Amino acid sequence: MGMQPLQDWVLIDPAEAKEKTSGGLIIPDTAKEKPVEGRVLAVGKGRWEAPEKKWGSKPKGKEEKVFKPTVLKPGDQVLYEKYGTTKIDLDGKELVLVRESDVLGWVG
């Protein structure tokens, strides 16, 4: 794979849509929902952010930005926001890019 995300972007290989329901009914292709679970393939190093301001405080000259490193690692199984994705086609496979803040959590 030749893709390294920048900043806090995460490259995810989405899980396959379910073929059957828990009751054994077969789901046709047109009714399958997009998966919101997948495996992390690559992660950016993090992003620079302005420091958090306290309500009512005045800015004190030039404020330094703070580097926030990413916490996800390749191989993590995660749940992510359904509509916050960017689809890409890489080596004939459909993958998704999401911001780390759009990842809801790890799947154990």
C-alpha positions in Angstrom: 0.0 0.0 0.0 1.4 3.4 -0.9 -0.6 5.8 1.2 0.4 7.7 4.3 -2.3 10.1 5.7 -1.3 13.5 6.9 -2.1 15.3 10.1 -4.9 13.5 12.1 -6.4 11.6 9.1 -6.9 7.8 9.5 -7.0 5.3 6.6 -9.6 2.6 7.3 -10.4 -0.7 5.5 -14.2 -1.0 6.1 -15.6 -4.3 7.2 -17.8 -6.2 4.8 -21.5 -5.6 5.0 -23.5 -8.5 6.6 -25.0 -11.0 4.2 -27.5 -12.4 6.7 -29.5 -11.1 9.7 -29.2 -12.8 13.1 -32.5 -14.5 12.3 -31.0 -16.0 9.1 -32.7 -13.8 6.5 -30.5 -13.0 3.5 -30.0 -9.3 2.9 -30.1 -8.2 -0.8 -27.2 -6.0 -2.0 -29.5 -2.9 -2.4 -30.6 -3.1 1.3 -27.2 -3.5 2.8 -26.1 -0.6 5.1 -22.6 0.9 4.8 -20.4 -0.6 7.5 -19.2 1.8 10.2 -16.6 -0.6 11.5 -13.2 -1.3 10.1 -9.5 -1.9 10.5 -7.0 1.0 10.7 -4.4 0.7 7.9 -2.4 3.9 8.4 -2.5 7.0 10.7 -1.1 10.5 10.4 1.2 11.8 13.1 -1.1 14.4 14.6 -2.0 18.1 14.1 -1.1 21.5 15.5 -4.0 23.3 17.3 -4.4 26.6 18.9 -4.5 26.3 22.7 -7.9 26.2 24.4 -9.1 29.5 25.6 -10.9 30.0 28.9 -14.2 31.8 28.6 -13.8 35.5 29.3 -10.0 35.5 29.0 -8.2 38.0 26.8 -5.5 36.8 24.4 -1.9 37.4 25.7 0.2 38.3 22.7 1.1 35.6 20.2 -0.1 32.2 21.4 1.9 29.1 20.7 0.1 26.2 19.0 0.1 22.8 20.7 0.9 19.5 18.9 -1.8 16.8 19.5 -0.4 13.4 18.5 -2.8 10.7 17.3 -3.7 7.8 19.5 -4.8 5.2 17.0 -2.4 2.7 15.5 -2.5 0.5 12.4 -4.3 -2.8 13.1 -6.8 -1.2 15.5 -10.5 -2.3 14.9 -12.6 0.9 15.2 -16.1 2.3 14.8 -16.4 5.5 12.9 -19.0 8.2 11.9 -21.1 7.0 9.0 -21.2 10.3 7.1 -17.9 11.8 8.0 -15.8 9.8 5.6 -13.9 10.4 2.3 -14.0 7.3 0.0 -10.8 6.5 -2.0 -9.9 3.7 -4.4 -6.4 2.4 -3.7 -5.0 -0.6 -5.5 -8.6 -1.6 -6.6 -9.9 -1.6 -3.0 -12.4 0.9 -1.6 -11.0 2.5 1.6 -12.2 5.4 3.7 -10.3 8.4 5.2 -11.7 9.9 8.4 -10.4 12.4 10.9 -9.4 10.9 14.2 -12.1 12.9 15.9 -14.7 11.1 13.8 -13.6 7.7 15.2 -16.0 6.8 17.9 -14.0 4.0 19.6 -12.2 0.7 19.6 -13.9 -2.6 19.0 -12.6 -5.4 21.2 
